[in-house]
Amino acid sequence: MSSYETKAFTDRGALTRAGYYPPEQAERVVPEWWHDAKRCIDLVLATGALLCALPLLAGASLAIVLVSPGSPFFAQERVGHGGRRFRMFKLRTMICGAHLQHAELKPYSDVSGPVFKMRNDPRLHPLGRFLRRWSIDELPNLINVLRGEMSIVGPRPALPSEVEHYDAFALRRLRVKPGITCLWQVSGRSRISFEEWMRLDDRYVEEWSPWSDLAIVARTLPAVLSGDGAH
């Protein structure tokens, strides 16, 4: 029996309600226990990582408050599996009100496509670059994993304003739950083009398995320590 079958996008209704319209496409069919195994991996790794990271999170939170007034935590609306929106938690790396300067800085993005990434973003507070360099700002994503909104491994969750500009190929990344780490994360991150980023995400969607997830997790720590493409 083929591992693929032609059918409508599983969450087409959710995408339609969110304003996204992916085309009819062949969707991969995987053993049901793979999804159970993935969730098990998520719960075990997220719980363990969050417990280990609590002292670091506490220290980073205090440091952020000392250098930049306001809450050390930041919640931002992102697009998840099937176009469902959720609030993703992060440690704040920018000054309060940074979003007000987004339109002004958009032309200076270092990445092609609808995403915005800027190596020398003037909105970063004094600790922002350090937190991003070591991916410390993403540790609160573990809460989203425990809540079931994200997975440990999967395409990074996009902003609604970015998804609005996705073509049919880029929309394919919404067929799986977004994650903390992914092929893009371990392949150069912001150093690679938006088109290559989407190809890596599509490759993950088409090839993921519990074993490949564990392999990506194993590659994540060296990628974070090297800082390749992190900004």
C-alpha positions in Angstrom: 0.0 0.0 0.0 1.3 3.5 -0.9 2.4 5.8 1.9 0.5 8.6 0.2 -3.1 9.1 -0.8 -4.8 11.9 -2.5 -7.3 13.8 -0.3 -8.2 17.3 0.7 -6.0 19.2 3.2 -6.9 17.7 6.6 -7.5 21.1 8.3 -8.8 22.9 5.3 -11.8 24.1 7.4 -9.5 25.7 10.0 -7.4 27.3 7.3 -10.4 28.7 5.5 -11.7 30.2 8.8 -8.2 31.7 9.3 -8.2 33.2 5.8 -5.7 30.8 4.2 -6.7 28.6 1.2 -4.3 25.8 0.5 -5.0 23.8 -2.7 -6.0 20.2 -2.9 -2.8 18.2 -2.5 -1.5 14.7 -1.7 -1.0 14.3 2.0 1.3 11.8 3.6 -0.3 9.1 5.6 1.8 7.7 8.6 1.1 5.0 11.2 -1.1 6.4 14.0 1.4 5.3 16.6 4.0 7.7 15.1 1.8 10.6 16.3 1.5 9.0 19.8 5.3 8.5 19.9 5.9 12.1 18.8 3.6 13.4 21.6 5.4 11.2 24.1 8.8 12.5 23.0 7.4 16.1 23.3 6.2 15.6 26.8 9.3 13.8 28.1 11.8 16.2 26.5 9.8 19.4 27.2 9.2 18.5 30.9 12.9 17.5 31.5 14.2 20.6 29.6 11.9 23.0 31.4 12.9 21.7 34.8 16.6 21.9 34.0 16.1 25.4 32.5 14.2 26.9 35.4 17.3 28.5 37.1 18.5 29.8 33.7 15.0 31.2 33.0 14.8 32.9 36.4 18.3 34.4 36.0 17.6 35.6 32.5 14.2 37.1 33.5 15.8 39.1 36.3 18.6 40.3 34.0 16.1 41.5 31.4 14.1 43.5 33.9 17.3 45.2 35.1 18.4 46.3 31.6 14.9 47.0 30.1 11.8 48.0 31.9 8.7 45.8 31.4 7.8 42.2 31.6 10.7 39.8 30.8 8.2 37.5 28.9 6.7 38.1 25.6 3.6 36.4 24.0 3.0 36.8 20.3 0.3 35.4 18.1 1.6 32.7 15.7 0.0 30.4 13.1 0.1 26.7 14.0 -1.1 23.4 12.6 -3.9 23.8 10.1 -3.8 27.6 10.4 -4.9 27.6 14.0 -3.6 30.7 15.9 -2.0 30.5 19.3 0.2 32.7 21.6 3.8 31.7 21.6 5.8 32.5 24.7 9.4 33.8 24.6 11.8 35.8 26.7 11.7 39.4 25.6 14.8 40.4 23.5 13.6 43.8 22.4 12.6 47.1 24.0 8.9 47.6 24.8 7.0 48.9 21.8 9.5 47.4 19.3 6.6 46.4 17.0 5.9 50.0 16.3 9.1 50.3 14.3 8.6 47.1 12.3 7.3 48.8 9.1 10.2 51.3 9.2 12.8 48.6 9.4 11.2 46.0 7.1 13.3 47.2 4.0 16.5 46.4 5.9 15.7 42.7 6.5 18.6 40.4 5.9 16.3 37.6 4.8 14.3 37.4 1.5 10.6 36.6 1.4 7.8 37.7 3.8 9.9 37.1 7.0 11.8 39.8 8.8 15.2 39.1 10.3 17.9 41.8 10.9 21.4 41.0 12.1 21.9 44.4 13.8 18.3 45.1 14.8 18.3 48.5 16.7 15.3 47.4 18.7 17.3 44.8 20.7 17.8 45.7 24.4 21.4 45.2 25.8 20.9 41.5 26.5 18.9 40.7 23.4 21.7 39.7 21.1 23.1 37.3 23.8 19.8 35.7 24.4 19.3 35.1 20.7 22.8 33.9 20.1 22.3 31.1 22.6 18.6 30.6 21.9 17.8 31.3 25.5 14.9 33.4 24.4 13.1 30.4 23.0 13.1 28.3 26.2 9.5 29.4 27.1 8.4 27.7 23.9 8.6 24.5 26.0 5.4 25.7 27.7 3.7 25.8 24.3 4.9 22.2 23.7 3.4 21.0 27.0 0.1 22.8 26.1 0.1 20.9 22.8 0.3 24.0 20.6 3.9 23.2 19.4 6.2 20.2 19.2 9.8 19.8 20.0 10.5 19.3 16.3 8.6 21.0 13.5 8.7 24.1 11.2 9.1 27.3 13.2 5.7 29.0 13.8 5.1 32.0 11.5 3.4 35.3 12.2 -0.1 35.7 10.6 1.3 38.6 8.6 3.9 36.3 7.1 1.5 33.5 6.3 -0.8 35.9 4.4 2.0 36.1 1.8 2.7 32.4 1.5 2.2 30.7 -1.8 0.7 27.2 -2.1 4.1 25.5 -1.6 4.9 27.5 1.6 1.4 26.7 3.0 2.3 23.0 3.1 4.4 23.6 6.2 1.1 24.1 8.1 0.2 20.5 7.7 2.2 19.6 10.8 2.5 21.1 14.3 5.1 23.9 14.5 8.2 23.2 16.6 11.1 24.6 18.6 13.8 23.1 16.4 13.7 21.9 12.8 15.8 21.2 9.7 16.1 25.0 9.2 17.3 25.4 12.7 20.2 22.9 12.3 21.0 23.9 8.7 22.1 27.6 9.0 18.9 29.4 10.1 19.0 33.0 8.9 22.0 32.3 6.7 19.9 30.5 4.2 17.3 31.9 1.8 13.6 31.9 2.5 13.1 29.6 -0.5 15.5 27.1 0.9 13.9 27.4 4.3 10.5 26.5 2.8 12.1 23.5 1.0 13.6 22.2 4.2 10.2 22.6 6.0 8.5 20.7 3.1 11.1 18.0 3.3 10.4 17.6 7.0 6.6 17.4 6.4 7.1 14.7 3.8 9.8 12.7 5.6 9.3 13.1 9.4 9.3 10.1 11.7 9.9 9.6 15.4 13.5 8.6 14.6 14.2 11.6 12.4 12.8 13.8 15.1 15.3 12.4 17.6 18.1 12.9 15.0 17.2 16.6 14.6 17.1 17.0 18.4 20.6 15.5 18.6 21.8 18.0 16.0 20.2 21.0 17.7 22.7 21.4 20.6 25.8 21.6 18.3 23.9 24.0 16.1 23.1 26.2 19.0 26.6 26.1 20.4 28.1 27.0 17.0 25.7 30.0 16.6 25.5 29.4 12.9 23.0 31.8 11.4 21.6 33.0 14.8 20.5 36.6 15.0 
